[in-house]
Amino acid sequence: MKSTDKLNYTFLVIILIVAINYLLLPIFDINIAGFFPRLVHVVTTYILPWIFLYWLIRLVKAIESK
């Protein structure tokens, strides 16, 4: 499988998961208008710093190995 095919597949799976959640959350009486800002808050507070740290460490290791 080419890397672009894998990327397209991953992108489609993510869109499918988001669409299913968007359609199923009202069934469980969860307000999407309040859920989305909370999700953005959690992602920017807890997930994105770890991703940034991971790539920063890879950059430092790449610079040190040269």
PDBQT receptor file of N, H, CA, C and O in Angstrom, charges set to zero:
ATOM      1  N   MET A   1       0.847  -1.178   0.000  1.00  0.00    +0.000 N 
ATOM      2  CA  MET A   1       0.000   0.000   0.000  1.00  0.00    +0.000 C 
ATOM      3  C   MET A   1       0.893   1.241   0.000  1.00  0.00    +0.000 C 
ATOM      4  O   MET A   1       1.812   1.347   0.812  1.00  0.00    +0.000 OA
ATOM      5  N   LYS A   2       0.631   2.152  -0.884  1.00  0.00    +0.000 N 
ATOM      6  H   LYS A   2      -0.116   2.066  -1.543  1.00  0.00    +0.000 HD
ATOM      7  CA  LYS A   2       1.396   3.391  -0.952  1.00  0.00    +0.000 C 
ATOM      8  C   LYS A   2       1.073   4.260   0.256  1.00  0.00    +0.000 C 
ATOM      9  O   LYS A   2       0.024   4.113   0.884  1.00  0.00    +0.000 OA
ATOM     10  N   SER A   3       1.988   5.162   0.566  1.00  0.00    +0.000 N 
ATOM     11  H   SER A   3       2.840   5.281   0.056  1.00  0.00    +0.000 HD
ATOM     12  CA  SER A   3       1.769   6.031   1.719  1.00  0.00    +0.000 C 
ATOM     13  C   SER A   3       0.595   6.974   1.489  1.00  0.00    +0.000 C 
ATOM     14  O   SER A   3      -0.112   7.322   2.434  1.00  0.00    +0.000 OA
ATOM     15  N   THR A   4       0.379   7.392   0.241  1.00  0.00    +0.000 N 
ATOM     16  H   THR A   4       0.953   7.110  -0.527  1.00  0.00    +0.000 HD
ATOM     17  CA  THR A   4      -0.764   8.273  -0.025  1.00  0.00    +0.000 C 
ATOM     18  C   THR A   4      -2.077   7.515   0.117  1.00  0.00    +0.000 C 
ATOM     19  O   THR A   4      -3.073   8.079   0.571  1.00  0.00    +0.000 OA
ATOM     20  N   ASP A   5      -2.087   6.229  -0.271  1.00  0.00    +0.000 N 
ATOM     21  H   ASP A   5      -1.278   5.771  -0.640  1.00  0.00    +0.000 HD
ATOM     22  CA  ASP A   5      -3.294   5.425  -0.089  1.00  0.00    +0.000 C 
ATOM     23  C   ASP A   5      -3.601   5.243   1.391  1.00  0.00    +0.000 C 
ATOM     24  O   ASP A   5      -4.756   5.309   1.812  1.00  0.00    +0.000 OA
ATOM     25  N   LYS A   6      -2.551   5.014   2.173  1.00  0.00    +0.000 N 
ATOM     26  H   LYS A   6      -1.613   4.960   1.831  1.00  0.00    +0.000 HD
ATOM     27  CA  LYS A   6      -2.739   4.845   3.615  1.00  0.00    +0.000 C 
ATOM     28  C   LYS A   6      -3.242   6.142   4.242  1.00  0.00    +0.000 C 
ATOM     29  O   LYS A   6      -4.106   6.117   5.119  1.00  0.00    +0.000 OA
ATOM     30  N   LEU A   7      -2.703   7.270   3.793  1.00  0.00    +0.000 N 
ATOM     31  H   LEU A   7      -2.002   7.290   3.081  1.00  0.00    +0.000 HD
ATOM     32  CA  LEU A   7      -3.136   8.562   4.307  1.00  0.00    +0.000 C 
ATOM     33  C   LEU A   7      -4.593   8.825   3.946  1.00  0.00    +0.000 C 
ATOM     34  O   LEU A   7      -5.366   9.292   4.782  1.00  0.00    +0.000 OA
ATOM     35  N   ASN A   8      -4.972   8.528   2.706  1.00  0.00    +0.000 N 
ATOM     36  H   ASN A   8      -4.344   8.149   2.027  1.00  0.00    +0.000 HD
ATOM     37  CA  ASN A   8      -6.364   8.703   2.293  1.00  0.00    +0.000 C 
ATOM     38  C   ASN A   8      -7.292   7.804   3.097  1.00  0.00    +0.000 C 
ATOM     39  O   ASN A   8      -8.369   8.236   3.508  1.00  0.00    +0.000 OA
ATOM     40  N   TYR A   9      -6.886   6.561   3.325  1.00  0.00    +0.000 N 
ATOM     41  H   TYR A   9      -6.011   6.210   2.991  1.00  0.00    +0.000 HD
ATOM     42  CA  TYR A   9      -7.685   5.625   4.112  1.00  0.00    +0.000 C 
ATOM     43  C   TYR A   9      -7.856   6.135   5.539  1.00  0.00    +0.000 C 
ATOM     44  O   TYR A   9      -8.961   6.097   6.082  1.00  0.00    +0.000 OA
ATOM     45  N   THR A  10      -6.771   6.612   6.152  1.00  0.00    +0.000 N 
ATOM     46  H   THR A  10      -5.874   6.643   5.711  1.00  0.00    +0.000 HD
ATOM     47  CA  THR A  10      -6.838   7.139   7.512  1.00  0.00    +0.000 C 
ATOM     48  C   THR A  10      -7.748   8.356   7.573  1.00  0.00    +0.000 C 
ATOM     49  O   THR A  10      -8.548   8.494   8.499  1.00  0.00    +0.000 OA
ATOM     50  N   PHE A  11      -7.626   9.233   6.594  1.00  0.00    +0.000 N 
ATOM     51  H   PHE A  11      -6.977   9.121   5.842  1.00  0.00    +0.000 HD
ATOM     52  CA  PHE A  11      -8.459  10.429   6.547  1.00  0.00    +0.000 C 
ATOM     53  C   PHE A  11      -9.939  10.064   6.434  1.00  0.00    +0.000 C 
ATOM     54  O   PHE A  11     -10.777  10.661   7.109  1.00  0.00    +0.000 OA
ATOM     55  N   LEU A  12     -10.260   9.094   5.590  1.00  0.00    +0.000 N 
ATOM     56  H   LEU A  12      -9.579   8.609   5.042  1.00  0.00    +0.000 HD
ATOM     57  CA  LEU A  12     -11.650   8.663   5.436  1.00  0.00    +0.000 C 
ATOM     58  C   LEU A  12     -12.187   8.012   6.704  1.00  0.00    +0.000 C 
ATOM     59  O   LEU A  12     -13.350   8.211   7.057  1.00  0.00    +0.000 OA
ATOM     60  N   VAL A  13     -11.364   7.246   7.382  1.00  0.00    +0.000 N 
ATOM     61  H   VAL A  13     -10.420   7.084   7.095  1.00  0.00    +0.000 HD
ATOM     62  CA  VAL A  13     -11.792   6.615   8.633  1.00  0.00    +0.000 C 
ATOM     63  C   VAL A  13     -12.074   7.673   9.690  1.00  0.00    +0.000 C 
ATOM     64  O   VAL A  13     -13.057   7.567  10.423  1.00  0.00    +0.000 OA
ATOM     65  N   ILE A  14     -11.233   8.683   9.777  1.00  0.00    +0.000 N 
ATOM     66  H   ILE A  14     -10.435   8.770   9.181  1.00  0.00    +0.000 HD
ATOM     67  CA  ILE A  14     -11.448   9.757  10.758  1.00  0.00    +0.000 C 
ATOM     68  C   ILE A  14     -12.734  10.512  10.447  1.00  0.00    +0.000 C 
ATOM     69  O   ILE A  14     -13.511  10.810  11.354  1.00  0.00    +0.000 OA
ATOM     70  N   ILE A  15     -12.966  10.821   9.181  1.00  0.00    +0.000 N 
ATOM     71  H   ILE A  15     -12.334  10.579   8.444  1.00  0.00    +0.000 HD
ATOM     72  CA  ILE A  15     -14.198  11.521   8.799  1.00  0.00    +0.000 C 
ATOM     73  C   ILE A  15     -15.417  10.660   9.111  1.00  0.00    +0.000 C 
ATOM     74  O   ILE A  15     -16.438  11.173   9.568  1.00  0.00    +0.000 OA
ATOM     75  N   LEU A  16     -15.318   9.368   8.868  1.00  0.00    +0.000 N 
ATOM     76  H   LEU A  16     -14.489   8.951   8.496  1.00  0.00    +0.000 HD
ATOM     77  CA  LEU A  16     -16.423   8.462   9.164  1.00  0.00    +0.000 C 
ATOM     78  C   LEU A  16     -16.713   8.413  10.659  1.00  0.00    +0.000 C 
ATOM     79  O   LEU A  16     -17.877   8.422  11.057  1.00  0.00    +0.000 OA
ATOM     80  N   ILE A  17     -15.691   8.363  11.481  1.00  0.00    +0.000 N 
ATOM     81  H   ILE A  17     -14.745   8.356  11.157  1.00  0.00    +0.000 HD
ATOM     82  CA  ILE A  17     -15.878   8.343  12.932  1.00  0.00    +0.000 C 
ATOM     83  C   ILE A  17     -16.523   9.636  13.404  1.00  0.00    +0.000 C 
ATOM     84  O   ILE A  17     -17.436   9.605  14.229  1.00  0.00    +0.000 OA
ATOM     85  N   VAL A  18     -16.063  10.771  12.894  1.00  0.00    +0.000 N 
ATOM     86  H   VAL A  18     -15.321  10.797  12.224  1.00  0.00    +0.000 HD
ATOM     87  CA  VAL A  18     -16.644  12.061  13.280  1.00  0.00    +0.000 C 
ATOM     88  C   VAL A  18     -18.102  12.143  12.845  1.00  0.00    +0.000 C 
ATOM     89  O   VAL A  18     -18.945  12.621  13.605  1.00  0.00    +0.000 OA
ATOM     90  N   ALA A  19     -18.409  11.688  11.643  1.00  0.00    +0.000 N 
ATOM     91  H   ALA A  19     -17.724  11.300  11.026  1.00  0.00    +0.000 HD
ATOM     92  CA  ALA A  19     -19.788  11.734  11.149  1.00  0.00    +0.000 C 
ATOM     93  C   ALA A  19     -20.703  10.835  11.972  1.00  0.00    +0.000 C 
ATOM     94  O   ALA A  19     -21.825  11.222  12.296  1.00  0.00    +0.000 OA
ATOM     95  N   ILE A  20     -20.234   9.649  12.308  1.00  0.00    +0.000 N 
ATOM     96  H   ILE A  20     -19.322   9.335  12.044  1.00  0.00    +0.000 HD
ATOM     97  CA  ILE A  20     -21.051   8.745  13.124  1.00  0.00    +0.000 C 
ATOM     98  C   ILE A  20     -21.293   9.347  14.499  1.00  0.00    +0.000 C 
ATOM     99  O   ILE A  20     -22.410   9.288  15.013  1.00  0.00    +0.000 OA
ATOM    100  N   ASN A  21     -20.260   9.925  15.098  1.00  0.00    +0.000 N 
ATOM    101  H   ASN A  21     -19.353   9.972  14.681  1.00  0.00    +0.000 HD
ATOM    102  CA  ASN A  21     -20.442  10.560  16.405  1.00  0.00    +0.000 C 
ATOM    103  C   ASN A  21     -21.403  11.738  16.313  1.00  0.00    +0.000 C 
ATOM    104  O   ASN A  21     -22.234  11.936  17.199  1.00  0.00    +0.000 OA
ATOM    105  N   TYR A  22     -21.292  12.514  15.249  1.00  0.00    +0.000 N 
ATOM    106  H   TYR A  22     -20.617  12.353  14.529  1.00  0.00    +0.000 HD
ATOM    107  CA  TYR A  22     -22.176  13.666  15.070  1.00  0.00    +0.000 C 
ATOM    108  C   TYR A  22     -23.631  13.227  14.959  1.00  0.00    +0.000 C 
ATOM    109  O   TYR A  22     -24.531  13.912  15.445  1.00  0.00    +0.000 OA
ATOM    110  N   LEU A  23     -23.857  12.087  14.320  1.00  0.00    +0.000 N 
ATOM    111  H   LEU A  23     -23.125  11.530  13.926  1.00  0.00    +0.000 HD
ATOM    112  CA  LEU A  23     -25.222  11.593  14.161  1.00  0.00    +0.000 C 
ATOM    113  C   LEU A  23     -25.735  10.857  15.398  1.00  0.00    +0.000 C 
ATOM    114  O   LEU A  23     -26.936  10.876  15.666  1.00  0.00    +0.000 OA
ATOM    115  N   LEU A  24     -24.856  10.217  16.149  1.00  0.00    +0.000 N 
ATOM    116  H   LEU A  24     -23.880  10.201  15.932  1.00  0.00    +0.000 HD
ATOM    117  CA  LEU A  24     -25.300   9.409  17.285  1.00  0.00    +0.000 C 
ATOM    118  C   LEU A  24     -25.385  10.181  18.602  1.00  0.00    +0.000 C 
ATOM    119  O   LEU A  24     -26.142   9.789  19.490  1.00  0.00    +0.000 OA
ATOM    120  N   LEU A  25     -24.635  11.253  18.745  1.00  0.00    +0.000 N 
ATOM    121  H   LEU A  25     -24.020  11.571  18.023  1.00  0.00    +0.000 HD
ATOM    122  CA  LEU A  25     -24.658  11.984  20.011  1.00  0.00    +0.000 C 
ATOM    123  C   LEU A  25     -26.034  12.541  20.365  1.00  0.00    +0.000 C 
ATOM    124  O   LEU A  25     -26.409  12.479  21.536  1.00  0.00    +0.000 OA
ATOM    125  N   PRO A  26     -26.807  13.080  19.423  1.00  0.00    +0.000 N 
ATOM    126  CA  PRO A  26     -28.147  13.555  19.797  1.00  0.00    +0.000 C 
ATOM    127  C   PRO A  26     -29.075  12.430  20.274  1.00  0.00    +0.000 C 
ATOM    128  O   PRO A  26     -29.988  12.679  21.061  1.00  0.00    +0.000 OA
ATOM    129  N   ILE A  27     -28.853  11.217  19.814  1.00  0.00    +0.000 N 
ATOM    130  H   ILE A  27     -28.111  11.015  19.174  1.00  0.00    +0.000 HD
ATOM    131  CA  ILE A  27     -29.679  10.097  20.275  1.00  0.00    +0.000 C 
ATOM    132  C   ILE A  27     -29.485   9.884  21.773  1.00  0.00    +0.000 C 
ATOM    133  O   ILE A  27     -30.434   9.545  22.479  1.00  0.00    +0.000 OA
ATOM    134  N   PHE A  28     -28.264  10.079  22.260  1.00  0.00    +0.000 N 
ATOM    135  H   PHE A  28     -27.493  10.355  21.686  1.00  0.00    +0.000 HD
ATOM    136  CA  PHE A  28     -27.967   9.912  23.679  1.00  0.00    +0.000 C 
ATOM    137  C   PHE A  28     -28.130  11.215  24.459  1.00  0.00    +0.000 C 
ATOM    138  O   PHE A  28     -27.664  11.323  25.594  1.00  0.00    +0.000 OA
ATOM    139  N   ASP A  29     -28.789  12.202  23.854  1.00  0.00    +0.000 N 
ATOM    140  H   ASP A  29     -29.167  12.114  22.933  1.00  0.00    +0.000 HD
ATOM    141  CA  ASP A  29     -29.101  13.485  24.479  1.00  0.00    +0.000 C 
ATOM    142  C   ASP A  29     -27.840  14.235  24.931  1.00  0.00    +0.000 C 
ATOM    143  O   ASP A  29     -27.796  14.785  26.031  1.00  0.00    +0.000 OA
ATOM    144  N   ILE A  30     -26.839  14.248  24.083  1.00  0.00    +0.000 N 
ATOM    145  H   ILE A  30     -26.875  13.801  23.189  1.00  0.00    +0.000 HD
ATOM    146  CA  ILE A  30     -25.619  15.003  24.339  1.00  0.00    +0.000 C 
ATOM    147  C   ILE A  30     -25.619  16.205  23.407  1.00  0.00    +0.000 C 
ATOM    148  O   ILE A  30     -25.731  16.057  22.190  1.00  0.00    +0.000 OA
ATOM    149  N   ASN A  31     -25.492  17.390  23.980  1.00  0.00    +0.000 N 
ATOM    150  H   ASN A  31     -25.401  17.510  24.969  1.00  0.00    +0.000 HD
ATOM    151  CA  ASN A  31     -25.521  18.621  23.207  1.00  0.00    +0.000 C 
ATOM    152  C   ASN A  31     -24.206  18.785  22.446  1.00  0.00    +0.000 C 
ATOM    153  O   ASN A  31     -23.145  18.921  23.054  1.00  0.00    +0.000 OA
ATOM    154  N   ILE A  32     -24.279  18.771  21.135  1.00  0.00    +0.000 N 
ATOM    155  H   ILE A  32     -25.142  18.661  20.641  1.00  0.00    +0.000 HD
ATOM    156  CA  ILE A  32     -23.079  18.872  20.304  1.00  0.00    +0.000 C 
ATOM    157  C   ILE A  32     -22.465  20.263  20.409  1.00  0.00    +0.000 C 
ATOM    158  O   ILE A  32     -21.245  20.408  20.349  1.00  0.00    +0.000 OA
ATOM    159  N   ALA A  33     -23.303  21.284  20.565  1.00  0.00    +0.000 N 
ATOM    160  H   ALA A  33     -24.294  21.165  20.613  1.00  0.00    +0.000 HD
ATOM    161  CA  ALA A  33     -22.796  22.657  20.651  1.00  0.00    +0.000 C 
ATOM    162  C   ALA A  33     -21.924  22.844  21.893  1.00  0.00    +0.000 C 
ATOM    163  O   ALA A  33     -21.005  23.663  21.876  1.00  0.00    +0.000 OA
ATOM    164  N   GLY A  34     -22.192  22.112  22.953  1.00  0.00    +0.000 N 
ATOM    165  H   GLY A  34     -22.939  21.447  22.967  1.00  0.00    +0.000 HD
ATOM    166  CA  GLY A  34     -21.362  22.186  24.149  1.00  0.00    +0.000 C 
ATOM    167  C   GLY A  34     -20.239  21.171  24.150  1.00  0.00    +0.000 C 
ATOM    168  O   GLY A  34     -19.219  21.369  24.809  1.00  0.00    +0.000 OA
ATOM    169  N   PHE A  35     -20.418  20.097  23.424  1.00  0.00    +0.000 N 
ATOM    170  H   PHE A  35     -21.247  19.936  22.888  1.00  0.00    +0.000 HD
ATOM    171  CA  PHE A  35     -19.427  19.022  23.392  1.00  0.00    +0.000 C 
ATOM    172  C   PHE A  35     -18.204  19.403  22.570  1.00  0.00    +0.000 C 
ATOM    173  O   PHE A  35     -17.076  19.100  22.959  1.00  0.00    +0.000 OA
ATOM    174  N   PHE A  36     -18.417  20.060  21.445  1.00  0.00    +0.000 N 
ATOM    175  H   PHE A  36     -19.334  20.307  21.130  1.00  0.00    +0.000 HD
ATOM    176  CA  PHE A  36     -17.307  20.403  20.553  1.00  0.00    +0.000 C 
ATOM    177  C   PHE A  36     -16.297  21.357  21.195  1.00  0.00    +0.000 C 
ATOM    178  O   PHE A  36     -15.098  21.095  21.107  1.00  0.00    +0.000 OA
ATOM    179  N   PRO A  37     -16.727  22.460  21.842  1.00  0.00    +0.000 N 
ATOM    180  CA  PRO A  37     -15.727  23.318  22.499  1.00  0.00    +0.000 C 
ATOM    181  C   PRO A  37     -14.959  22.593  23.605  1.00  0.00    +0.000 C 
ATOM    182  O   PRO A  37     -13.770  22.844  23.801  1.00  0.00    +0.000 OA
ATOM    183  N   ARG A  38     -15.630  21.701  24.323  1.00  0.00    +0.000 N 
ATOM    184  H   ARG A  38     -16.595  21.497  24.164  1.00  0.00    +0.000 HD
ATOM    185  CA  ARG A  38     -14.945  20.929  25.364  1.00  0.00    +0.000 C 
ATOM    186  C   ARG A  38     -13.909  19.990  24.738  1.00  0.00    +0.000 C 
ATOM    187  O   ARG A  38     -12.810  19.824  25.268  1.00  0.00    +0.000 OA
ATOM    188  N   LEU A  39     -14.268  19.388  23.619  1.00  0.00    +0.000 N 
ATOM    189  H   LEU A  39     -15.160  19.523  23.188  1.00  0.00    +0.000 HD
ATOM    190  CA  LEU A  39     -13.340  18.506  22.914  1.00  0.00    +0.000 C 
ATOM    191  C   LEU A  39     -12.113  19.282  22.430  1.00  0.00    +0.000 C 
ATOM    192  O   LEU A  39     -10.985  18.803  22.551  1.00  0.00    +0.000 OA
ATOM    193  N   VAL A  40     -12.329  20.462  21.890  1.00  0.00    +0.000 N 
ATOM    194  H   VAL A  40     -13.245  20.851  21.791  1.00  0.00    +0.000 HD
ATOM    195  CA  VAL A  40     -11.213  21.304  21.433  1.00  0.00    +0.000 C 
ATOM    196  C   VAL A  40     -10.323  21.685  22.612  1.00  0.00    +0.000 C 
ATOM    197  O   VAL A  40      -9.098  21.699  22.488  1.00  0.00    +0.000 OA
ATOM    198  N   HIS A  41     -10.931  21.990  23.744  1.00  0.00    +0.000 N 
ATOM    199  H   HIS A  41     -11.926  21.978  23.844  1.00  0.00    +0.000 HD
ATOM    200  CA  HIS A  41     -10.167  22.340  24.945  1.00  0.00    +0.000 C 
ATOM    201  C   HIS A  41      -9.290  21.170  25.397  1.00  0.00    +0.000 C 
ATOM    202  O   HIS A  41      -8.113  21.361  25.701  1.00  0.00    +0.000 OA
ATOM    203  N   VAL A  42      -9.847  19.984  25.440  1.00  0.00    +0.000 N 
ATOM    204  H   VAL A  42     -10.804  19.829  25.192  1.00  0.00    +0.000 HD
ATOM    205  CA  VAL A  42      -9.087  18.806  25.868  1.00  0.00    +0.000 C 
ATOM    206  C   VAL A  42      -7.957  18.509  24.893  1.00  0.00    +0.000 C 
ATOM    207  O   VAL A  42      -6.841  18.198  25.309  1.00  0.00    +0.000 OA
ATOM    208  N   VAL A  43      -8.239  18.603  23.603  1.00  0.00    +0.000 N 
ATOM    209  H   VAL A  43      -9.145  18.856  23.265  1.00  0.00    +0.000 HD
ATOM    210  CA  VAL A  43      -7.207  18.315  22.596  1.00  0.00    +0.000 C 
ATOM    211  C   VAL A  43      -6.067  19.318  22.698  1.00  0.00    +0.000 C 
ATOM    212  O   VAL A  43      -4.901  18.922  22.673  1.00  0.00    +0.000 OA
ATOM    213  N   THR A  44      -6.373  20.598  22.812  1.00  0.00    +0.000 N 
ATOM    214  H   THR A  44      -7.320  20.919  22.832  1.00  0.00    +0.000 HD
ATOM    215  CA  THR A  44      -5.312  21.605  22.860  1.00  0.00    +0.000 C 
ATOM    216  C   THR A  44      -4.578  21.605  24.196  1.00  0.00    +0.000 C 
ATOM    217  O   THR A  44      -3.419  22.015  24.259  1.00  0.00    +0.000 OA
ATOM    218  N   THR A  45      -5.225  21.156  25.255  1.00  0.00    +0.000 N 
ATOM    219  H   THR A  45      -6.166  20.823  25.205  1.00  0.00    +0.000 HD
ATOM    220  CA  THR A  45      -4.579  21.157  26.563  1.00  0.00    +0.000 C 
ATOM    221  C   THR A  45      -3.729  19.914  26.791  1.00  0.00    +0.000 C 
ATOM    222  O   THR A  45      -2.628  20.019  27.332  1.00  0.00    +0.000 OA
ATOM    223  N   TYR A  46      -4.210  18.750  26.395  1.00  0.00    +0.000 N 
ATOM    224  H   TYR A  46      -5.104  18.665  25.956  1.00  0.00    +0.000 HD
ATOM    225  CA  TYR A  46      -3.546  17.506  26.761  1.00  0.00    +0.000 C 
ATOM    226  C   TYR A  46      -2.896  16.758  25.598  1.00  0.00    +0.000 C 
ATOM    227  O   TYR A  46      -1.843  16.149  25.790  1.00  0.00    +0.000 OA
ATOM    228  N   ILE A  47      -3.469  16.781  24.426  1.00  0.00    +0.000 N 
ATOM    229  H   ILE A  47      -4.324  17.275  24.270  1.00  0.00    +0.000 HD
ATOM    230  CA  ILE A  47      -2.970  15.944  23.333  1.00  0.00    +0.000 C 
ATOM    231  C   ILE A  47      -1.927  16.670  22.491  1.00  0.00    +0.000 C 
ATOM    232  O   ILE A  47      -0.858  16.115  22.233  1.00  0.00    +0.000 OA
ATOM    233  N   LEU A  48      -2.208  17.884  22.061  1.00  0.00    +0.000 N 
ATOM    234  H   LEU A  48      -3.076  18.334  22.270  1.00  0.00    +0.000 HD
ATOM    235  CA  LEU A  48      -1.272  18.605  21.189  1.00  0.00    +0.000 C 
ATOM    236  C   LEU A  48       0.096  18.871  21.825  1.00  0.00    +0.000 C 
ATOM    237  O   LEU A  48       1.100  18.790  21.118  1.00  0.00    +0.000 OA
ATOM    238  N   PRO A  49       0.188  19.184  23.129  1.00  0.00    +0.000 N 
ATOM    239  CA  PRO A  49       1.531  19.351  23.704  1.00  0.00    +0.000 C 
ATOM    240  C   PRO A  49       2.384  18.086  23.627  1.00  0.00    +0.000 C 
ATOM    241  O   PRO A  49       3.596  18.174  23.429  1.00  0.00    +0.000 OA
ATOM    242  N   TRP A  50       1.770  16.913  23.779  1.00  0.00    +0.000 N 
ATOM    243  H   TRP A  50       0.786  16.841  23.940  1.00  0.00    +0.000 HD
ATOM    244  CA  TRP A  50       2.532  15.665  23.680  1.00  0.00    +0.000 C 
ATOM    245  C   TRP A  50       2.996  15.419  22.256  1.00  0.00    +0.000 C 
ATOM    246  O   TRP A  50       4.107  14.936  22.037  1.00  0.00    +0.000 OA
ATOM    247  N   ILE A  51       2.155  15.746  21.291  1.00  0.00    +0.000 N 
ATOM    248  H   ILE A  51       1.252  16.139  21.468  1.00  0.00    +0.000 HD
ATOM    249  CA  ILE A  51       2.556  15.597  19.888  1.00  0.00    +0.000 C 
ATOM    250  C   ILE A  51       3.707  16.547  19.577  1.00  0.00    +0.000 C 
ATOM    251  O   ILE A  51       4.671  16.157  18.920  1.00  0.00    +0.000 OA
ATOM    252  N   PHE A  52       3.613  17.780  20.041  1.00  0.00    +0.000 N 
ATOM    253  H   PHE A  52       2.829  18.097  20.575  1.00  0.00    +0.000 HD
ATOM    254  CA  PHE A  52       4.687  18.754  19.838  1.00  0.00    +0.000 C 
ATOM    255  C   PHE A  52       5.979  18.274  20.491  1.00  0.00    +0.000 C 
ATOM    256  O   PHE A  52       7.050  18.369  19.892  1.00  0.00    +0.000 OA
ATOM    257  N   LEU A  53       5.885  17.762  21.711  1.00  0.00    +0.000 N 
ATOM    258  H   LEU A  53       5.015  17.685  22.198  1.00  0.00    +0.000 HD
ATOM    259  CA  LEU A  53       7.067  17.278  22.413  1.00  0.00    +0.000 C 
ATOM    260  C   LEU A  53       7.708  16.105  21.679  1.00  0.00    +0.000 C 
ATOM    261  O   LEU A  53       8.933  16.028  21.585  1.00  0.00    +0.000 OA
ATOM    262  N   TYR A  54       6.898  15.200  21.163  1.00  0.00    +0.000 N 
ATOM    263  H   TYR A  54       5.903  15.262  21.240  1.00  0.00    +0.000 HD
ATOM    264  CA  TYR A  54       7.409  14.056  20.404  1.00  0.00    +0.000 C 
ATOM    265  C   TYR A  54       8.218  14.521  19.201  1.00  0.00    +0.000 C 
ATOM    266  O   TYR A  54       9.329  14.039  18.982  1.00  0.00    +0.000 OA
ATOM    267  N   TRP A  55       7.676  15.456  18.416  1.00  0.00    +0.000 N 
ATOM    268  H   TRP A  55       6.773  15.848  18.594  1.00  0.00    +0.000 HD
ATOM    269  CA  TRP A  55       8.377  15.924  17.219  1.00  0.00    +0.000 C 
ATOM    270  C   TRP A  55       9.583  16.788  17.583  1.00  0.00    +0.000 C 
ATOM    271  O   TRP A  55      10.570  16.803  16.847  1.00  0.00    +0.000 OA
ATOM    272  N   LEU A  56       9.521  17.499  18.690  1.00  0.00    +0.000 N 
ATOM    273  H   LEU A  56       8.719  17.487  19.288  1.00  0.00    +0.000 HD
ATOM    274  CA  LEU A  56      10.679  18.273  19.140  1.00  0.00    +0.000 C 
ATOM    275  C   LEU A  56      11.828  17.345  19.523  1.00  0.00    +0.000 C 
ATOM    276  O   LEU A  56      12.983  17.618  19.194  1.00  0.00    +0.000 OA
ATOM    277  N   ILE A  57      11.521  16.260  20.212  1.00  0.00    +0.000 N 
ATOM    278  H   ILE A  57      10.584  16.038  20.479  1.00  0.00    +0.000 HD
ATOM    279  CA  ILE A  57      12.556  15.294  20.582  1.00  0.00    +0.000 C 
ATOM    280  C   ILE A  57      13.159  14.653  19.336  1.00  0.00    +0.000 C 
ATOM    281  O   ILE A  57      14.373  14.463  19.267  1.00  0.00    +0.000 OA
ATOM    282  N   ARG A  58      12.333  14.322  18.360  1.00  0.00    +0.000 N 
ATOM    283  H   ARG A  58      11.347  14.477  18.416  1.00  0.00    +0.000 HD
ATOM    284  CA  ARG A  58      12.854  13.754  17.103  1.00  0.00    +0.000 C 
ATOM    285  C   ARG A  58      13.761  14.751  16.391  1.00  0.00    +0.000 C 
ATOM    286  O   ARG A  58      14.785  14.366  15.827  1.00  0.00    +0.000 OA
ATOM    287  N   LEU A  59      13.392  16.029  16.415  1.00  0.00    +0.000 N 
ATOM    288  H   LEU A  59      12.560  16.341  16.873  1.00  0.00    +0.000 HD
ATOM    289  CA  LEU A  59      14.216  17.060  15.786  1.00  0.00    +0.000 C 
ATOM    290  C   LEU A  59      15.564  17.177  16.484  1.00  0.00    +0.000 C 
ATOM    291  O   LEU A  59      16.603  17.257  15.829  1.00  0.00    +0.000 OA
ATOM    292  N   VAL A  60      15.548  17.188  17.809  1.00  0.00    +0.000 N 
ATOM    293  H   VAL A  60      14.704  17.123  18.342  1.00  0.00    +0.000 HD
ATOM    294  CA  VAL A  60      16.796  17.301  18.563  1.00  0.00    +0.000 C 
ATOM    295  C   VAL A  60      17.692  16.094  18.297  1.00  0.00    +0.000 C 
ATOM    296  O   VAL A  60      18.900  16.248  18.120  1.00  0.00    +0.000 OA
ATOM    297  N   LYS A  61      17.114  14.900  18.268  1.00  0.00    +0.000 N 
ATOM    298  H   LYS A  61      16.132  14.775  18.412  1.00  0.00    +0.000 HD
ATOM    299  CA  LYS A  61      17.911  13.702  17.983  1.00  0.00    +0.000 C 
ATOM    300  C   LYS A  61      18.486  13.741  16.574  1.00  0.00    +0.000 C 
ATOM    301  O   LYS A  61      19.621  13.317  16.358  1.00  0.00    +0.000 OA
ATOM    302  N   ALA A  62      17.719  14.243  15.614  1.00  0.00    +0.000 N 
ATOM    303  H   ALA A  62      16.797  14.588  15.789  1.00  0.00    +0.000 HD
ATOM    304  CA  ALA A  62      18.212  14.334  14.237  1.00  0.00    +0.000 C 
ATOM    305  C   ALA A  62      19.351  15.337  14.136  1.00  0.00    +0.000 C 
ATOM    306  O   ALA A  62      20.322  15.106  13.416  1.00  0.00    +0.000 OA
ATOM    307  N   ILE A  63      19.238  16.444  14.850  1.00  0.00    +0.000 N 
ATOM    308  H   ILE A  63      18.450  16.632  15.435  1.00  0.00    +0.000 HD
ATOM    309  CA  ILE A  63      20.298  17.458  14.825  1.00  0.00    +0.000 C 
ATOM    310  C   ILE A  63      21.553  16.929  15.515  1.00  0.00    +0.000 C 
ATOM    311  O   ILE A  63      22.665  17.163  15.041  1.00  0.00    +0.000 OA
ATOM    312  N   GLU A  64      21.381  16.219  16.630  1.00  0.00    +0.000 N 
ATOM    313  H   GLU A  64      20.478  16.029  17.014  1.00  0.00    +0.000 HD
ATOM    314  CA  GLU A  64      22.536  15.686  17.353  1.00  0.00    +0.000 C 
ATOM    315  C   GLU A  64      23.253  14.596  16.571  1.00  0.00    +0.000 C 
ATOM    316  O   GLU A  64      24.468  14.449  16.697  1.00  0.00    +0.000 OA
ATOM    317  N   SER A  65      22.534  13.837  15.775  1.00  0.00    +0.000 N 
ATOM    318  H   SER A  65      21.546  13.956  15.672  1.00  0.00    +0.000 HD
ATOM    319  CA  SER A  65      23.162  12.736  15.043  1.00  0.00    +0.000 C 
ATOM    320  C   SER A  65      23.985  13.218  13.845  1.00  0.00    +0.000 C 
ATOM    321  O   SER A  65      24.784  12.453  13.304  1.00  0.00    +0.000 OA
ATOM    322  N   LYS A  66      23.806  14.443  13.434  1.00  0.00    +0.000 N 
ATOM    323  H   LYS A  66      23.157  15.064  13.874  1.00  0.00    +0.000 HD
ATOM    324  CA  LYS A  66      24.564  14.978  12.288  1.00  0.00    +0.000 C 
ATOM    325  C   LYS A  66      25.921  15.468  12.699  1.00  0.00    +0.000 C 
ATOM    326  O   LYS A  66      26.685  15.947  11.861  1.00  0.00    +0.000 OA
TER     327      LYS A  66
